[in-house]
Amino acid sequence: MKPLTEQDLRASFVNCSKGEAKRLAVPRDLAERPWDDLDFLGWRDPGAPDRSYLVAERDGRTVGIAMRYPASQRGFLHRSMCSLCLTTHPGGGVSLMTARKAGAAGREGNSVGVYMCTDLACSLYVRGRKVPESGLRIEESLTLEQQIARMTGNLSAFVDKLYT
């Protein structure tokens, strides 16, 4: 992913107003992010425990998505799998992220959801740059490039749902 600035991030959001995009919490460490290892930028809002944000490329442009997820979760003895990167996590390591749809559908209250890593670090898990709390990922016969392609395809399918 190409490095992004705060201005790039704020201008990219498709499912919130310009005012909401202006007020949302943007990471202060953008210069230190491992951009070469990221297929999308995701972060949680430190001031709002139920909000997270994801910015990815779609059709050559940057698309930002404001999402919500449950601030507290029950059932911390189970394991869940991320729908994007297929990493399994114990407890609250995977959350249902919901996003208001873009345009008129979103203004009418329609939304879409996806189960994904709560810390939004899918790109780093796939590349082995970050290890899940359980300490391991499922061993796959796919190459790294194939795993990345699958993850970005899964992400694209989620982003596409924002527009349908």
Backbone as CSV, one residue per row, in Angstrom:
resi,resn,N_x,N_y,N_z,CA_x,CA_y,CA_z,C_x,C_y,C_z
1,MET,0.849,-1.170,0.000,0.000,0.000,0.000,0.892,1.230,0.000
2,LYS,0.487,2.255,-0.730,1.257,3.498,-0.745,1.022,4.264,0.552
3,PRO,2.053,4.946,1.055,1.885,5.726,2.287,0.822,6.807,2.116
4,LEU,0.047,7.017,3.173,-1.028,7.996,3.150,-0.806,9.052,4.224
5,THR,-1.304,10.240,3.967,-1.240,11.327,4.939,-2.577,11.427,5.663
6,GLU,-2.619,12.228,6.699,-3.869,12.456,7.417,-4.920,13.037,6.467
7,GLN,-4.510,13.950,5.615,-5.440,14.554,4.652,-5.983,13.496,3.685
8,ASP,-5.098,12.599,3.214,-5.547,11.506,2.334,-6.612,10.663,3.028
9,LEU,-6.355,10.326,4.295,-7.283,9.483,5.041,-8.643,10.155,5.183
10,ARG,-8.636,11.385,5.645,-9.902,12.085,5.893,-10.721,12.261,4.613
11,ALA,-10.059,12.474,3.489,-10.758,12.684,2.220,-11.300,11.386,1.617
12,SER,-10.868,10.235,2.137,-11.201,8.956,1.509,-12.524,8.342,1.967
13,PHE,-13.102,8.805,3.060,-14.252,8.118,3.642,-15.503,8.238,2.782
14,VAL,-16.132,7.077,2.542,-17.291,7.008,1.654,-18.607,6.778,2.398
15,ASN,-18.534,6.441,3.675,-19.775,6.110,4.376,-20.001,6.964,5.624
16,CYS,-19.450,8.163,5.618,-19.739,9.118,6.685,-19.659,10.522,6.095
17,SER,-20.180,11.480,6.817,-20.178,12.853,6.317,-18.770,13.438,6.381
18,LYS,-18.568,14.535,5.680,-17.267,15.213,5.725,-16.963,15.687,7.141
19,GLY,-17.990,16.121,7.862,-17.808,16.546,9.244,-17.368,15.397,10.135
20,GLU,-17.991,14.238,9.951,-17.594,13.060,10.733,-16.164,12.662,10.396
21,ALA,-15.807,12.701,9.111,-14.447,12.353,8.699,-13.435,13.334,9.281
22,LYS,-13.816,14.579,9.384,-12.918,15.601,9.934,-12.668,15.373,11.425
23,ARG,-13.681,14.842,12.127,-13.570,14.659,13.575,-12.990,13.317,14.006
24,LEU,-12.933,12.325,13.128,-12.486,11.001,13.558,-11.005,10.989,13.920
25,ALA,-10.656,10.090,14.803,-9.270,9.971,15.289,-8.417,9.272,14.240
26,VAL,-7.360,9.953,13.804,-6.437,9.409,12.805,-5.147,9.005,13.517
27,PRO,-4.547,7.883,13.138,-3.287,7.483,13.789,-2.223,8.568,13.651
28,ARG,-1.509,8.801,14.718,-0.435,9.813,14.716,0.888,9.247,14.224
29,ASP,0.956,7.931,14.047,2.217,7.286,13.663,2.229,6.867,12.191
30,LEU,1.577,7.630,11.334,1.488,7.248,9.917,2.857,7.056,9.280
31,ALA,3.830,7.873,9.646,5.166,7.773,9.047,5.860,6.466,9.436
32,GLU,5.488,5.881,10.580,6.134,4.650,11.059,5.398,3.383,10.640
33,ARG,4.286,3.496,9.982,3.529,2.301,9.593,4.317,1.487,8.564
34,PRO,4.204,0.158,8.606,4.931,-0.699,7.650,4.184,-0.765,6.304
35,TRP,4.165,0.339,5.575,3.346,0.469,4.367,3.589,-0.643,3.355
36,ASP,4.831,-1.083,3.201,5.125,-2.141,2.229,4.465,-3.470,2.588
37,ASP,4.139,-3.653,3.858,3.515,-4.891,4.316,2.003,-4.773,4.497
38,LEU,1.429,-3.630,4.155,0.002,-3.419,4.356,-0.765,-3.489,3.036
39,ASP,-1.866,-4.197,3.065,-2.788,-4.224,1.935,-3.928,-3.254,2.185
40,PHE,-4.103,-2.871,3.435,-5.047,-1.833,3.841,-4.572,-1.305,5.188
41,LEU,-5.010,-0.110,5.517,-4.695,0.476,6.814,-5.934,0.388,7.676
42,GLY,-5.812,-0.209,8.827,-6.923,-0.313,9.754,-6.488,0.132,11.133
43,TRP,-7.400,0.811,11.852,-7.078,1.220,13.208,-8.365,1.371,14.011
44,ARG,-8.194,1.264,15.321,-9.303,1.438,16.247,-9.241,2.853,16.801
45,ASP,-10.399,3.393,17.120,-10.484,4.740,17.679,-10.244,4.653,19.184
46,PRO,-9.142,5.224,19.685,-8.855,5.111,21.115,-9.879,5.830,21.991
47,GLY,-10.581,6.812,21.448,-11.562,7.550,22.224,-12.966,6.995,22.137
48,ALA,-13.192,6.053,21.244,-14.519,5.458,21.078,-14.348,3.955,20.946
49,PRO,-14.552,3.205,22.022,-14.246,1.768,22.020,-15.042,0.924,21.032
50,ASP,-16.073,1.498,20.417,-16.856,0.717,19.464,-16.614,1.124,18.015
51,ARG,-15.588,1.920,17.750,-15.339,2.394,16.384,-13.971,1.988,15.874
52,SER,-13.950,1.678,14.598,-12.690,1.379,13.919,-12.808,1.887,12.496
53,TYR,-11.671,1.960,11.826,-11.626,2.528,10.476,-10.718,1.682,9.608
54,LEU,-11.062,1.630,8.345,-10.287,0.856,7.384,-10.162,1.702,6.116
55,VAL,-8.943,1.778,5.576,-8.708,2.507,4.334,-7.977,1.567,3.388
56,ALA,-8.523,1.413,2.183,-7.955,0.508,1.181,-8.057,1.154,-0.194
57,GLU,-7.398,0.526,-1.159,-7.503,0.992,-2.539,-8.590,0.189,-3.244
58,ARG,-9.391,0.891,-4.045,-10.455,0.255,-4.833,-10.518,0.971,-6.169
59,ASP,-10.310,0.233,-7.232,-10.363,0.799,-8.582,-9.467,2.026,-8.724
60,GLY,-8.271,1.953,-8.142,-7.292,3.026,-8.289,-7.491,4.228,-7.397
61,ARG,-8.468,4.171,-6.493,-8.641,5.296,-5.571,-8.708,4.786,-4.137
62,THR,-8.440,5.678,-3.203,-8.432,5.336,-1.792,-9.848,5.437,-1.238
63,VAL,-10.283,4.369,-0.544,-11.626,4.303,0.023,-11.503,4.082,1.525
64,GLY,-12.092,4.982,2.303,-12.117,4.852,3.754,-13.480,4.402,4.219
65,ILE,-13.488,3.540,5.232,-14.736,2.977,5.743,-14.759,3.132,7.262
66,ALA,-15.791,3.785,7.768,-16.008,3.874,9.209,-16.811,2.646,9.618
67,MET,-16.364,1.959,10.662,-17.021,0.728,11.097,-17.296,0.773,12.600
68,ARG,-18.238,-0.049,13.008,-18.547,-0.226,14.428,-18.420,-1.704,14.766
69,TYR,-18.097,-1.968,16.014,-18.045,-3.345,16.490,-18.401,-3.354,17.965
70,PRO,-18.803,-4.499,18.499,-19.204,-4.545,19.905,-18.039,-4.178,20.815
71,ALA,-18.287,-3.258,21.738,-17.236,-2.835,22.663,-16.877,-3.948,23.640
72,SER,-17.847,-4.759,23.995,-17.566,-5.898,24.873,-18.164,-7.138,24.237
73,GLN,-17.475,-8.231,24.428,-17.925,-9.481,23.829,-17.985,-10.560,24.887
74,ARG,-18.906,-11.483,24.707,-19.022,-12.621,25.616,-18.373,-13.832,24.976
75,GLY,-18.187,-14.855,25.762,-17.700,-16.118,25.220,-16.220,-16.124,24.918
76,PHE,-15.403,-15.698,25.862,-13.982,-15.602,25.612,-13.260,-16.942,25.570
77,LEU,-13.995,-18.044,25.661,-13.353,-19.349,25.598,-13.398,-19.937,24.193
78,HIS,-14.049,-19.279,23.279,-14.160,-19.803,21.922,-13.033,-19.268,21.032
79,ARG,-12.897,-19.870,19.874,-11.955,-19.394,18.859,-12.777,-18.966,17.658
80,SER,-12.330,-17.912,16.995,-13.028,-17.418,15.810,-12.025,-17.193,14.698
81,MET,-12.527,-17.203,13.461,-11.662,-17.016,12.300,-12.050,-15.745,11.564
82,CYS,-11.056,-14.974,11.203,-11.244,-13.760,10.418,-11.679,-14.141,8.998
83,SER,-12.683,-13.463,8.481,-13.177,-13.738,7.125,-12.252,-13.206,6.036
84,LEU,-11.351,-12.289,6.391,-10.435,-11.738,5.393,-9.164,-12.564,5.271
85,CYS,-8.437,-12.720,6.385,-7.121,-13.368,6.321,-7.131,-14.817,6.784
86,LEU,-8.251,-15.276,7.326,-8.425,-16.641,7.833,-7.504,-16.971,9.000
87,THR,-7.140,-15.958,9.776,-6.385,-16.171,11.007,-7.382,-16.477,12.112
88,THR,-7.069,-17.475,12.933,-7.934,-17.790,14.060,-7.398,-17.102,15.311
89,HIS,-8.319,-16.670,16.145,-7.976,-15.980,17.393,-8.835,-16.528,18.509
90,PRO,-8.293,-16.565,19.721,-9.118,-16.909,20.868,-9.921,-15.691,21.317
91,GLY,-11.007,-15.933,22.031,-11.770,-14.858,22.655,-12.225,-13.780,21.703
92,GLY,-11.925,-12.526,22.059,-12.372,-11.372,21.285,-11.437,-10.960,20.176
93,GLY,-10.605,-11.852,19.690,-9.648,-11.516,18.638,-10.266,-11.312,17.269
94,VAL,-11.515,-11.752,17.099,-12.269,-11.529,15.858,-13.586,-10.878,16.254
95,SER,-13.955,-9.827,15.531,-15.204,-9.114,15.818,-16.010,-8.926,14.550
96,LEU,-17.319,-8.828,14.720,-18.185,-8.470,13.612,-18.094,-6.961,13.438
97,MET,-17.479,-6.542,12.343,-17.353,-5.123,12.016,-18.494,-4.773,11.075
98,THR,-19.266,-3.766,11.430,-20.366,-3.346,10.574,-20.090,-1.950,10.057
99,ALA,-20.470,-1.727,8.812,-20.252,-0.436,8.167,-21.540,0.022,7.506
100,ARG,-21.856,1.276,7.714,-22.995,1.863,7.024,-22.675,1.876,5.536
101,LYS,-23.668,1.566,4.707,-23.454,1.579,3.256,-23.189,2.997,2.779
102,ALA,-22.583,3.114,1.615,-22.312,4.414,1.012,-23.586,4.955,0.378
103,GLY,-23.692,6.274,0.315,-24.783,6.922,-0.405,-26.129,6.842,0.285
104,ALA,-27.184,6.855,-0.550,-28.558,6.893,-0.046,-28.886,5.683,0.816
105,ALA,-28.388,4.514,0.448,-28.668,3.302,1.229,-28.150,3.450,2.658
106,GLY,-26.977,4.024,2.814,-26.423,4.239,4.149,-27.211,5.267,4.939
107,ARG,-27.662,6.326,4.259,-28.474,7.339,4.934,-29.815,6.767,5.392
108,GLU,-30.264,5.697,4.734,-31.497,5.024,5.129,-31.264,4.011,6.247
109,GLY,-30.011,3.850,6.667,-29.692,2.957,7.772,-29.216,1.575,7.379
110,ASN,-29.005,1.321,6.095,-28.538,0.009,5.655,-27.045,-0.152,5.939
111,SER,-26.659,-1.349,6.318,-25.251,-1.613,6.627,-24.859,-3.016,6.177
112,VAL,-23.564,-3.263,6.166,-23.010,-4.581,5.861,-21.997,-4.912,6.946
113,GLY,-21.688,-6.194,7.080,-20.754,-6.586,8.114,-19.814,-7.678,7.660
114,VAL,-18.716,-7.807,8.389,-17.724,-8.837,8.112,-17.023,-9.180,9.430
115,TYR,-16.751,-10.457,9.630,-15.963,-10.871,10.788,-14.495,-10.706,10.429
116,MET,-13.798,-9.893,11.213,-12.377,-9.698,10.927,-11.583,-9.505,12.209
117,CYS,-10.262,-9.587,12.069,-9.373,-9.428,13.214,-9.705,-8.108,13.913
118,THR,-9.939,-8.159,15.213,-10.319,-6.975,15.967,-9.256,-5.893,15.888
119,ASP,-7.987,-6.286,15.798,-6.914,-5.294,15.731,-6.630,-4.822,14.299
120,LEU,-7.366,-5.359,13.316,-7.271,-4.955,11.910,-5.858,-5.138,11.338
121,ALA,-5.135,-6.131,11.824,-3.763,-6.372,11.391,-3.662,-7.564,10.438
122,CYS,-4.686,-7.811,9.662,-4.732,-8.974,8.765,-3.490,-9.082,7.881
123,SER,-3.079,-7.980,7.283,-1.912,-7.997,6.387,-0.672,-8.504,7.105
124,LEU,-0.508,-8.113,8.356,0.678,-8.513,9.118,0.596,-9.973,9.545
125,TYR,-0.600,-10.477,9.849,-0.756,-11.890,10.182,-0.436,-12.769,8.980
126,VAL,-0.944,-12.413,7.824,-0.699,-13.214,6.616,0.793,-13.291,6.319
127,ARG,1.497,-12.192,6.487,2.929,-12.136,6.185,3.814,-12.661,7.312
128,GLY,3.223,-13.032,8.438,4.007,-13.532,9.568,4.724,-12.437,10.325
129,ARG,4.356,-11.181,10.108,4.977,-10.045,10.805,4.376,-9.836,12.184
130,LYS,3.196,-10.420,12.378,2.532,-10.371,13.676,1.979,-11.764,13.948
131,VAL,2.072,-12.189,15.196,1.625,-13.526,15.577,0.349,-13.391,16.400
132,PRO,-0.681,-14.174,16.078,-1.908,-14.097,16.876,-1.648,-14.534,18.309
133,GLU,-2.522,-14.131,19.212,-2.375,-14.443,20.632,-2.198,-15.936,20.874
134,SER,-2.816,-16.747,20.027,-2.689,-18.196,20.185,-1.287,-18.678,19.830
135,GLY,-0.516,-17.827,19.148,0.858,-18.170,18.807,1.046,-18.851,17.472
136,LEU,-0.048,-19.177,16.770,0.118,-19.850,15.487,-1.026,-19.542,14.538
137,ARG,-0.739,-19.718,13.269,-1.763,-19.635,12.221,-1.898,-21.024,11.629
138,ILE,-3.027,-21.285,11.013,-3.220,-22.567,10.345,-2.222,-22.666,9.198
139,GLU,-1.536,-23.785,9.119,-0.577,-23.975,8.032,-1.340,-24.213,6.734
140,GLU,-0.938,-23.499,5.701,-1.630,-23.596,4.418,-0.682,-24.040,3.322
141,SER,-1.240,-24.627,2.269,-0.429,-25.020,1.124,-0.324,-23.895,0.100
142,LEU,-1.104,-22.820,0.285,-1.026,-21.680,-0.626,0.276,-20.915,-0.414
143,THR,0.781,-20.315,-1.467,1.958,-19.461,-1.339,1.544,-18.164,-0.644
144,LEU,2.522,-17.405,-0.192,2.239,-16.121,0.434,1.472,-15.216,-0.530
145,GLU,1.893,-15.190,-1.783,1.218,-14.347,-2.782,-0.241,-14.768,-2.952
146,GLN,-0.518,-16.068,-2.923,-1.893,-16.553,-3.056,-2.720,-16.186,-1.823
147,GLN,-2.113,-16.265,-0.644,-2.820,-15.885,0.577,-3.153,-14.390,0.574
148,ILE,-2.203,-13.577,0.111,-2.430,-12.131,0.020,-3.541,-11.845,-0.985
149,ALA,-3.513,-12.533,-2.135,-4.546,-12.344,-3.158,-5.920,-12.741,-2.617
150,ARG,-5.996,-13.828,-1.857,-7.264,-14.255,-1.271,-7.773,-13.204,-0.287
151,MET,-6.874,-12.708,0.570,-7.271,-11.709,1.563,-7.755,-10.427,0.890
152,THR,-7.022,-9.942,-0.105,-7.441,-8.711,-0.779,-8.733,-8.933,-1.562
153,GLY,-8.936,-10.130,-2.084,-10.201,-10.459,-2.742,-11.357,-10.447,-1.758
154,ASN,-11.137,-10.999,-0.570,-12.167,-10.992,0.472,-12.481,-9.555,0.907
155,LEU,-11.442,-8.732,1.021,-11.644,-7.332,1.379,-12.417,-6.600,0.284
156,SER,-12.051,-6.836,-0.960,-12.743,-6.206,-2.091,-14.226,-6.581,-2.111
157,ALA,-14.521,-7.831,-1.821,-15.921,-8.269,-1.784,-16.685,-7.521,-0.697
158,PHE,-16.069,-7.302,0.460,-16.709,-6.536,1.522,-16.918,-5.082,1.081
159,VAL,-15.888,-4.456,0.535,-16.000,-3.055,0.095,-17.064,-2.920,-0.985
160,ASP,-17.119,-3.871,-1.910,-18.126,-3.816,-2.975,-19.549,-3.805,-2.408
161,LYS,-19.762,-4.505,-1.292,-21.094,-4.546,-0.685,-21.551,-3.180,-0.176
162,LEU,-20.603,-2.280,0.065,-20.965,-0.939,0.505,-21.698,-0.168,-0.582
163,TYR,-21.490,-0.552,-1.817,-22.035,0.181,-2.957,-23.258,-0.502,-3.581
164,THR,-23.645,-1.685,-3.101,-24.772,-2.398,-3.714,-26.012,-2.319,-2.864
